[in-house]
Amino acid sequence: MTSPIQNIFNDEESKLVAQHFAVIYSPQRKRARFPENCVQVMSSAAEAIAAADAEKNLYPGRVVGPSRSSEGVRLYYLVNWIENDTEA
């Protein structure tokens, strides 16, 4: 299922934000955006999958960002969770 966030940030020519693979700290996987300190950008989907640790609430995903919120916080927006190698 495609996230609405993916449609918003699907502009490949935009230099403001970029899409990344990442490991995301998320005790509950219900959020659509994460502060910068909860996101560790990885170079590939395989690297994000390898670094994931569900016992520590670290999950692999694809994110867009960072962008600055109105409060001045840098945020990453979730495109999708990576459940296995075929989704990368």
C-alpha positions as CSV (number, residue, x, y, z in Angstrom):
1,M,0.0,0.0,0.0
2,T,1.4,3.4,-1.0
3,S,1.6,6.1,1.7
4,P,0.0,9.5,1.0
5,I,3.3,10.9,2.0
6,Q,5.0,9.1,-0.9
7,N,2.8,10.9,-3.4
8,I,3.6,14.3,-1.9
9,F,7.4,13.8,-1.9
10,N,7.6,11.9,-5.2
11,D,9.3,14.8,-7.1
12,E,12.6,13.4,-8.2
13,E,13.8,16.8,-9.2
14,S,13.3,18.4,-5.8
15,K,16.5,19.3,-4.0
16,L,14.7,20.2,-0.7
17,V,14.2,16.6,0.6
18,A,15.4,13.2,-0.5
19,Q,14.3,9.6,-0.1
20,H,16.4,7.4,2.1
21,F,16.5,3.9,3.5
22,A,16.7,4.1,7.3
23,V,16.4,2.4,10.6
24,I,13.7,4.1,12.6
25,Y,13.2,4.0,16.3
26,S,9.5,3.5,16.8
27,P,7.9,1.9,19.9
28,Q,4.6,1.9,18.0
29,R,4.6,1.7,14.2
30,K,1.6,4.0,13.8
31,R,3.3,7.3,13.2
32,A,3.9,8.9,9.8
33,R,6.7,11.3,10.8
34,F,9.7,11.1,13.0
35,P,12.1,13.6,14.5
36,E,15.7,13.4,13.2
37,N,17.0,11.8,16.4
38,C,14.8,8.7,15.8
39,V,16.1,8.1,12.2
40,Q,19.4,6.6,11.2
41,V,19.9,6.9,7.4
42,M,21.4,3.9,5.7
43,S,23.0,3.5,2.3
44,S,20.8,0.6,1.2
45,A,17.7,-1.4,2.1
46,A,19.8,-4.4,2.9
47,E,21.8,-2.3,5.4
48,A,18.7,-1.0,7.0
49,I,17.3,-4.6,7.3
50,A,20.5,-5.8,8.8
51,A,20.6,-3.0,11.4
52,A,17.0,-3.5,12.4
53,D,16.3,-4.9,15.9
54,A,12.6,-5.3,16.9
55,E,13.6,-5.9,20.6
56,K,15.0,-2.4,20.6
57,N,12.1,-0.9,18.6
58,L,14.4,-0.3,15.5
59,Y,12.6,-1.0,12.2
60,P,13.8,-0.7,8.6
61,G,11.9,1.7,6.4
62,R,12.0,4.2,3.6
63,V,11.7,7.8,4.5
64,V,11.7,11.3,2.9
65,G,13.5,14.2,4.5
66,P,14.8,15.9,6.4
67,S,12.5,18.8,6.3
68,R,12.1,21.5,8.9
69,S,8.8,21.7,10.8
70,S,7.2,25.0,11.8
71,E,8.7,24.4,15.3
72,G,12.2,24.2,13.8
73,V,12.5,20.4,14.3
74,R,14.0,18.4,11.4
75,L,11.5,15.6,10.5
76,Y,11.6,12.5,8.3
77,Y,8.3,11.3,6.8
78,L,7.7,7.6,6.4
79,V,7.1,6.3,2.9
80,N,6.8,2.7,3.9
81,W,8.1,0.1,6.3
82,I,10.4,-2.5,4.8
83,E,9.1,-5.9,5.8
84,N,11.5,-8.0,3.8
85,D,14.1,-7.9,1.0
86,T,11.4,-7.9,-1.8
87,E,10.1,-4.5,-0.7
88,A,13.4,-2.7,-1.0
